[in-house]
Amino acid sequence: MESVDVAVIGAGLAGLTCAQQLRQAGYQVIVLEKSRGLGGRAATRRLLDTCADHGLRYLDEQGNRSQEFIDRLLSAGVITRWTEVAHTLNTSGQIRADATPSPRYIAPAGMSAIAKELAIDLDVRRNQRVGSIFPTRQGWKFTIEAEQTIAAPVVARSLVVAIPAPQALALLEPIADSEAFADFEELEELKEMQLKLRSVQFDPCITAIAVYPAARLADLQAVVWKALTLESDPILKWIGLDSSKRPNATQPVLVLHSTAAFAEQIFDAPDLRAIGQQILDRAAQRLMPWFNAAELLQVHRWRYAFVRQFLTESCLISRVPLPIVCCGEWCGGQQVETALASGAAAAVQIETMLNKN
């Protein structure tokens, strides 16, 4: 059986930050990620001869952590400046520039590249969807859903759960509520963690990725915006000219994010393409008529897109029955800034607990 110091569930920015900090401190760490890619919502979709960022739109300086992260990525050549001005489309159909310019940064190779930079030298095990976790006297053990398997059984002295709070809650509830673990010390600390996780709330989002014929590039020459927020629209919240992120783009690519209200109404609808077309139709009504005639349309559902109700703690900890820390951008709610800060705080807490054992 493989034994490690720390298992991190989730290879988003918080999880990778935590894992990297612990690895550099000399701990043996593995990262279990349910998807093929890294980064969580720092996601990039490959399509035709290009790509599109259908999750994290860009990086901007939200605080010290994000500023340091941006500086590091700039030095490594991973990101570049995209635009300093975002725009808003008001209810009267007028497009206006934001009053205060602020640099936005993107990765020409796709925003997933920033996660790959964070994951350098980490032992990341992809396609490992953790179905359940359970404590033993040797440490934390895991079950993997469906036919996915870990190369060898793993036991971890401590656990970091770096996924959206509702998913973390689903993993932790069976532990605190099960009579099978009655031989452990009291679980009040773990139950308190559950209560706090339960209070976190997210807004969903539907993202449409639209690729248009090359001839439409000429129609975009007069467009002043690269990132456009729609004011008080019932369907559309944001549109990004994603092809402007790519060197020598040969076709226009738009990424369109729905409002939370629209996403909540149709989230479980079976026909994703019809939902995507409805989003494009709305963009055509508000902006350019040809926006509804994409050559290629892909749609993605984000159940936990944006934190609506967040915690003020930098992370959540429990020492019983074994060391466990939960972290993510929902600890502060400021997306990249608090994801990085929460991951770093989780690493500090794990070190403290392991050193006491």
Secondary structure as GFF3:
##gff-version 3
##sequence-region A 1 357
A	DSSP	beta_strand	2	9	.	.	.	ID=ss1
A	DSSP	alpha_helix	13	24	.	.	.	ID=ss2
A	DSSP	beta_strand	29	32	.	.	.	ID=ss3
A	DSSP	beta_strand	44	47	.	.	.	ID=ss4
A	DSSP	beta_strand	50	53	.	.	.	ID=ss5
A	DSSP	alpha_helix	64	75	.	.	.	ID=ss6
A	DSSP	beta_strand	80	83	.	.	.	ID=ss7
A	DSSP	beta_strand	87	89	.	.	.	ID=ss8
A	DSSP	beta_strand	95	97	.	.	.	ID=ss9
A	DSSP	beta_strand	104	106	.	.	.	ID=ss10
A	DSSP	alpha_helix	112	118	.	.	.	ID=ss11
A	DSSP	beta_strand	123	125	.	.	.	ID=ss12
A	DSSP	beta_strand	130	135	.	.	.	ID=ss13
A	DSSP	beta_strand	140	144	.	.	.	ID=ss14
A	DSSP	beta_strand	154	161	.	.	.	ID=ss15
A	DSSP	alpha_helix	165	177	.	.	.	ID=ss16
A	DSSP	three_ten_helix	179	181	.	.	.	ID=ss17
A	DSSP	alpha_helix	188	199	.	.	.	ID=ss18
A	DSSP	beta_strand	201	211	.	.	.	ID=ss19
A	DSSP	three_ten_helix	214	220	.	.	.	ID=ss20
A	DSSP	beta_strand	227	230	.	.	.	ID=ss21
A	DSSP	beta_strand	236	241	.	.	.	ID=ss22
A	DSSP	three_ten_helix	242	245	.	.	.	ID=ss23
A	DSSP	beta_strand	253	258	.	.	.	ID=ss24
A	DSSP	alpha_helix	260	266	.	.	.	ID=ss25
A	DSSP	alpha_helix	272	286	.	.	.	ID=ss26
A	DSSP	three_ten_helix	289	292	.	.	.	ID=ss27
A	DSSP	beta_strand	296	309	.	.	.	ID=ss28
A	DSSP	beta_strand	316	318	.	.	.	ID=ss29
A	DSSP	beta_strand	324	326	.	.	.	ID=ss30
A	DSSP	alpha_helix	336	356	.	.	.	ID=ss31
###
